[in-house]
C-alpha cells in the first residue's frame, strides 16, 4: 500500500481521533489487525455517507451507525492500550 493510499484509508479515523494521530499511524504500520479495523471503519463510514444521501434508508443507517460505534470502541481500546516498544 502506498503512502497516499494509507493516508486515505485512515483519514476518517484521524478525523475522529485526531489527538491520537501519531499512535494511529504507528499502529497502522505495525499491527495488521488494527490496519484491518481501519479499513472496515473506512468502508462503514463511506457506506453511511452514501445511505445518508438517499431517502428511505433508516434501517441501514441505524445498523451502520451501530457498526461504526463498535469499531470506534475497538479502535480506541487498541489506541489507548498501545505501548511503544
Secondary structure, 3 states (H helix, E strand, C coil): CCHHHHHHHHHHHHHHCHHHHHHHHHHHHHCHHHHHHHHHHHHHHHHHHHHHCCCCCHHHHHHHHHHHHHHHHHHHHHHHHCCCC
